[in-house]
Each structure stands twice: as C-alpha cells, then as structure tokens.
C-alpha cells in the first residue's frame, strides 16, 4: 500500500514540506504531486532524503522463494524504491 502524508514544518526562520511515503511498489502520481507541490511552494528542492530499509532473514544462498520474503523484494524496497524516489525529486 502506498500512502502519502504531507505536513508543514516550521524551523524558526525557514519552513519545509515534509512528505512521508510508504513505498511498496513503483511510485504513484501521489509522490510526484508531493514534489510538485513543494517546488511550486518553495521554488525548488534543496534536499531529498529517501530512506528505506527492511531485512531478509533468509541467507542469500538459501533463498528459494519468489514472494514477499525474497531477496528480490528486499532489493526492491531498499534500493529500487529509493532510486525511484530520488529520480522523481
């Protein structure tokens, strides 16, 4: 399930738009819309922190699954999702 939560954060003299996003499949238009809203509000994007992390309890050489506990899923979340998010930014 992908979801997005937008929140305005004020840090004294500056403001930012914080977007929390659950990345479990390729990015949807919601994430692109969040970046567009930020750019239209602030005139640009200075920093994008894309962070994701899950573990896989199955040793790499013993993984014979092809479902949600496979190494492929781990790479999709930990690497591909971060790459896709950064590319959209």
N, CA and C atoms as an extended XYZ file, in Angstrom:
267
Properties=species:S:1:pos:R:3:atomname:S:1:resname:S:1:resid:I:1 pbc="F F F"
N         0.836       -1.170        0.000 N   UNK     1
C         0.000        0.000        0.000 CA  UNK     1
C         0.886        1.239        0.000 C   UNK     1
N         0.674        2.116       -0.930 N   UNK     2
C         1.377        3.395       -0.932 CA  UNK     2
C         0.481        4.427       -0.267 C   UNK     2
N         1.035        5.244        0.565 N   UNK     3
C         0.275        6.354        1.115 CA  UNK     3
C         1.220        7.520        1.257 C   UNK     3
N         0.654        8.689        1.313 N   UNK     4
C         1.492        9.867        1.475 CA  UNK     4
C         0.894       10.751        2.559 C   UNK     4
N         1.745       11.309        3.366 N   UNK     5
C         1.323       12.220        4.426 CA  UNK     5
C         2.142       13.494        4.261 C   UNK     5
N         1.477       14.610        4.049 N   UNK     6
C         2.154       15.894        3.914 CA  UNK     6
C         1.976       16.688        5.194 C   UNK     6
N         3.035       17.337        5.639 N   UNK     7
C         2.963       18.125        6.858 CA  UNK     7
C         3.902       19.320        6.719 C   UNK     7
N         3.421       20.498        7.082 N   UNK     8
C         4.258       21.694        7.078 CA  UNK     8
C         5.067       21.722        8.364 C   UNK     8
N         6.344       21.983        8.247 N   UNK     9
C         7.221       22.037        9.410 CA  UNK     9
C         7.897       23.404        9.418 C   UNK     9
N         7.813       24.098       10.538 N   UNK    10
C         8.458       25.394       10.677 CA  UNK    10
C         9.656       25.242       11.599 C   UNK    10
N        10.800       25.750       11.157 N   UNK    11
C        12.021       25.657       11.959 CA  UNK    11
C        12.540       27.057       12.274 C   UNK    11
N        11.668       27.900       12.752 N   UNK    12
C        12.066       29.269       13.064 CA  UNK    12
C        12.024       30.150       11.837 C   UNK    12
N        13.188       30.381       11.225 N   UNK    13
C        13.250       31.287       10.079 CA  UNK    13
C        12.960       30.595        8.750 C   UNK    13
N        12.831       29.291        8.742 N   UNK    14
C        12.569       28.598        7.476 CA  UNK    14
C        11.446       27.579        7.651 C   UNK    14
N        10.844       27.230        6.548 N   UNK    15
C         9.759       26.257        6.538 CA  UNK    15
C        10.087       25.156        5.544 C   UNK    15
N         9.443       24.019        5.713 N   UNK    16
C         9.607       22.938        4.748 CA  UNK    16
C         8.335       22.114        4.705 C   UNK    16
N         8.209       21.385        3.635 N   UNK    17
C         7.093       20.465        3.475 CA  UNK    17
C         7.648       19.064        3.657 C   UNK    17
N         7.189       18.384        4.685 N   UNK    18
C         7.640       17.030        4.985 CA  UNK    18
C         6.655       16.047        4.372 C   UNK    18
N         7.147       15.122        3.580 N   UNK    19
C         6.291       14.109        2.956 CA  UNK    19
C         6.744       12.734        3.422 C   UNK    19
N         5.854       12.001        4.073 N   UNK    20
C         6.125       10.626        4.479 CA  UNK    20
C         5.416        9.720        3.498 C   UNK    20
N         6.132        8.756        2.973 N   UNK    21
C         5.602        7.941        1.886 CA  UNK    21
C         5.966        6.487        2.108 C   UNK    21
N         4.999        5.612        2.058 N   UNK    22
C         5.218        4.165        2.166 CA  UNK    22
C         5.440        3.616        0.762 C   UNK    22
N         6.643        3.161        0.481 N   UNK    23
C         6.980        2.707       -0.867 CA  UNK    23
C         6.999        1.183       -0.899 C   UNK    23
N         5.942        0.579       -1.408 N   UNK    24
C         5.890       -0.875       -1.507 CA  UNK    24
C         5.699       -1.346       -2.937 C   UNK    24
N         5.600       -0.432       -3.843 N   UNK    25
C         5.513       -0.743       -5.273 CA  UNK    25
C         5.998        0.495       -6.014 C   UNK    25
N         6.096        0.460       -7.337 N   UNK    26
C         6.602        1.640       -8.051 CA  UNK    26
C         5.825        2.905       -7.674 C   UNK    26
N         6.504        4.056       -7.694 N   UNK    27
C         5.872        5.300       -7.258 CA  UNK    27
C         4.600        5.615       -8.031 C   UNK    27
N         3.657        6.221       -7.336 N   UNK    28
C         2.402        6.639       -7.955 CA  UNK    28
C         2.450        8.142       -8.196 C   UNK    28
N         1.394        8.660       -8.783 N   UNK    29
C         1.296       10.092       -9.018 CA  UNK    29
C         1.284       10.903       -7.742 C   UNK    29
N         0.915       10.277       -6.609 N   UNK    30
C         0.884       10.992       -5.333 CA  UNK    30
C         2.258       11.525       -4.955 C   UNK    30
N         3.286       10.725       -5.166 N   UNK    31
C         4.633       11.151       -4.809 CA  UNK    31
C         5.096       12.272       -5.730 C   UNK    31
N         4.855       12.133       -7.018 N   UNK    32
C         5.212       13.193       -7.967 CA  UNK    32
C         4.469       14.482       -7.621 C   UNK    32
N         3.199       14.363       -7.237 N   UNK    33
C         2.406       15.540       -6.861 CA  UNK    33
C         2.979       16.211       -5.613 C   UNK    33
N         3.489       15.425       -4.671 N   UNK    34
C         4.093       15.999       -3.463 CA  UNK    34
C         5.337       16.803       -3.819 C   UNK    34
N         6.175       16.271       -4.716 N   UNK    35
C         7.358       17.019       -5.152 CA  UNK    35
C         6.945       18.290       -5.896 C   UNK    35
N         5.934       18.197       -6.750 N   UNK    36
C         5.453       19.371       -7.486 CA  UNK    36
C         4.919       20.438       -6.534 C   UNK    36
N         4.193       20.009       -5.496 N   UNK    37
C         3.660       20.962       -4.508 CA  UNK    37
C         4.802       21.671       -3.790 C   UNK    37
N         5.829       20.925       -3.425 N   UNK    38
C         6.974       21.521       -2.750 CA  UNK    38
C         7.652       22.553       -3.650 C   UNK    38
N         7.905       22.182       -4.898 N   UNK    39
C         8.585       23.084       -5.833 CA  UNK    39
C         7.741       24.334       -6.090 C   UNK    39
N         6.429       24.160       -6.257 N   UNK    40
C         5.579       25.330       -6.513 CA  UNK    40
C         5.482       26.235       -5.285 C   UNK    40
N         5.602       25.664       -4.097 N   UNK    41
C         5.520       26.451       -2.865 CA  UNK    41
C         6.829       27.167       -2.554 C   UNK    41
N         7.947       26.457       -2.704 N   UNK    42
C         9.240       26.989       -2.279 CA  UNK    42
C        10.163       27.372       -3.431 C   UNK    42
N         9.770       27.082       -4.668 N   UNK    43
C        10.582       27.464       -5.818 CA  UNK    43
C        11.679       26.485       -6.173 C   UNK    43
N        11.787       25.396       -5.468 N   UNK    44
C        12.811       24.397       -5.767 CA  UNK    44
C        12.924       23.391       -4.644 C   UNK    44
N        13.791       22.429       -4.855 N   UNK    45
C        14.034       21.391       -3.853 CA  UNK    45
C        15.526       21.355       -3.579 C   UNK    45
N        15.913       21.624       -2.338 N   UNK    46
C        17.323       21.633       -1.973 CA  UNK    46
C        17.811       20.261       -1.532 C   UNK    46
N        16.995       19.539       -0.788 N   UNK    47
C        17.406       18.246       -0.242 CA  UNK    47
C        16.250       17.259       -0.347 C   UNK    47
N        16.560       16.053       -0.766 N   UNK    48
C        15.596       14.953       -0.740 CA  UNK    48
C        16.253       13.810        0.025 C   UNK    48
N        15.666       13.419        1.131 N   UNK    49
C        16.184       12.291        1.901 CA  UNK    49
C        15.246       11.117        1.666 C   UNK    49
N        15.699       10.180        0.879 N   UNK    50
C        14.921        8.973        0.593 CA  UNK    50
C        15.546        7.842        1.397 C   UNK    50
N        14.803        7.319        2.343 N   UNK    51
C        15.333        6.300        3.238 CA  UNK    51
C        14.373        5.120        3.295 C   UNK    51
N        14.911        3.936        3.149 N   UNK    52
C        14.091        2.728        3.225 CA  UNK    52
C        14.948        1.600        3.775 C   UNK    52
N        14.320        0.663        4.443 N   UNK    53
C        15.098       -0.455        4.935 CA  UNK    53
C        14.256       -1.574        5.509 C   UNK    53
N        14.450       -2.748        4.963 N   UNK    54
C        13.872       -3.966        5.521 CA  UNK    54
C        14.972       -5.016        5.519 C   UNK    54
N        14.787       -6.056        6.281 N   UNK    55
C        15.752       -7.143        6.328 CA  UNK    55
C        15.171       -8.419        5.765 C   UNK    55
N        16.033       -9.336        5.447 N   UNK    56
C        15.614      -10.638        4.939 CA  UNK    56
C        16.264      -11.708        5.811 C   UNK    56
N        15.471      -12.483        6.565 N   UNK    57
C        16.039      -13.477        7.467 CA  UNK    57
C        16.606      -14.700        6.748 C   UNK    57
N        16.357      -14.820        5.461 N   UNK    58
C        16.825      -15.984        4.706 CA  UNK    58
C        18.213      -15.689        4.145 C   UNK    58
N        19.217      -16.524        4.434 N   UNK    59
C        20.536      -16.302        3.845 CA  UNK    59
C        20.446      -16.269        2.316 C   UNK    59
N        21.239      -15.404        1.717 N   UNK    60
C        21.192      -15.200        0.270 CA  UNK    60
C        21.305      -16.512       -0.506 C   UNK    60
N        22.227      -17.372       -0.105 N   UNK    61
C        22.443      -18.621       -0.848 CA  UNK    61
C        21.372      -19.682       -0.572 C   UNK    61
N        20.510      -19.448        0.404 N   UNK    62
C        19.438      -20.397        0.729 CA  UNK    62
C        18.063      -19.910        0.257 C   UNK    62
N        17.999      -18.708       -0.291 N   UNK    63
C        16.720      -18.109       -0.686 CA  UNK    63
C        16.191      -18.748       -1.963 C   UNK    63
N        15.124      -19.500       -1.816 N   UNK    64
C        14.484      -20.134       -2.965 CA  UNK    64
C        13.059      -19.615       -3.144 C   UNK    64
N        12.718      -18.553       -2.440 N   UNK    65
C        11.364      -18.005       -2.524 CA  UNK    65
C        11.270      -17.013       -3.670 C   UNK    65
N        10.054      -16.710       -4.043 N   UNK    66
C         9.841      -15.648       -5.026 CA  UNK    66
C         8.732      -14.706       -4.565 C   UNK    66
N         8.418      -14.746       -3.290 N   UNK    67
C         7.339      -13.926       -2.739 CA  UNK    67
C         7.862      -12.729       -1.991 C   UNK    67
N         7.099      -12.302       -1.002 N   UNK    68
C         7.420      -11.067       -0.302 CA  UNK    68
C         8.601      -11.184        0.653 C   UNK    68
N         9.105      -12.378        0.903 N   UNK    69
C        10.251      -12.514        1.804 CA  UNK    69
C        11.538      -12.785        1.043 C   UNK    69
N        11.518      -12.629       -0.255 N   UNK    70
C        12.698      -12.939       -1.056 CA  UNK    70
C        13.696      -11.784       -1.066 C   UNK    70
N        14.902      -12.074       -1.521 N   UNK    71
C        15.925      -11.049       -1.674 CA  UNK    71
C        15.521      -10.031       -2.725 C   UNK    71
N        14.766      -10.457       -3.725 N   UNK    72
C        14.299       -9.520       -4.751 CA  UNK    72
C        13.417       -8.438       -4.112 C   UNK    72
N        12.534       -8.837       -3.199 N   UNK    73
C        11.683       -7.860       -2.510 CA  UNK    73
C        12.536       -6.918       -1.659 C   UNK    73
N        13.532       -7.465       -0.982 N   UNK    74
C        14.426       -6.645       -0.168 CA  UNK    74
C        15.133       -5.603       -1.024 C   UNK    74
N        15.639       -6.007       -2.177 N   UNK    75
C        16.293       -5.056       -3.081 CA  UNK    75
C        15.308       -4.034       -3.628 C   UNK    75
N        14.086       -4.461       -3.925 N   UNK    76
C        13.073       -3.523       -4.421 CA  UNK    76
C        12.789       -2.424       -3.403 C   UNK    76
N        12.695       -2.793       -2.133 N   UNK    77
C        12.413       -1.798       -1.093 CA  UNK    77
C        13.651       -0.972       -0.769 C   UNK    77
N        14.782       -1.630       -0.519 N   UNK    78
C        15.974       -0.944       -0.028 CA  UNK    78
C        16.735       -0.171       -1.097 C   UNK    78
N        16.622       -0.571       -2.345 N   UNK    79
C        17.397        0.088       -3.399 CA  UNK    79
C        16.513        0.731       -4.460 C   UNK    79
N        15.655       -0.057       -5.096 N   UNK    80
C        14.859        0.441       -6.218 CA  UNK    80
C        13.906        1.549       -5.768 C   UNK    80
N        13.243        1.388       -4.622 N   UNK    81
C        12.308        2.415       -4.143 CA  UNK    81
C        13.022        3.734       -3.869 C   UNK    81
N        14.214        3.660       -3.274 N   UNK    82
C        14.993        4.872       -3.010 CA  UNK    82
C        15.428        5.507       -4.327 C   UNK    82
N        15.869        4.695       -5.273 N   UNK    83
C        16.269        5.192       -6.595 CA  UNK    83
C        15.095        5.885       -7.291 C   UNK    83
N        13.924        5.228       -7.308 N   UNK    84
C        12.743        5.803       -7.962 CA  UNK    84
C        12.333        7.127       -7.316 C   UNK    84
N        12.369        7.183       -5.991 N   UNK    85
C        12.003        8.409       -5.281 CA  UNK    85
C        12.969        9.540       -5.612 C   UNK    85
N        14.259        9.249       -5.591 N   UNK    86
C        15.264       10.258       -5.901 CA  UNK    86
C        15.132       10.731       -7.344 C   UNK    86
N        14.846        9.821       -8.242 N   UNK    87
C        14.666       10.178       -9.656 CA  UNK    87
C        13.484       11.133       -9.816 C   UNK    87
N        12.388       10.879       -9.106 N   UNK    88
C        11.226       11.765       -9.183 CA  UNK    88
C        11.521       13.155       -8.629 C   UNK    88
N        12.380       13.211       -7.607 N   UNK    89
C        12.702       14.505       -6.989 CA  UNK    89
C        13.426       15.382       -7.983 C   UNK    89
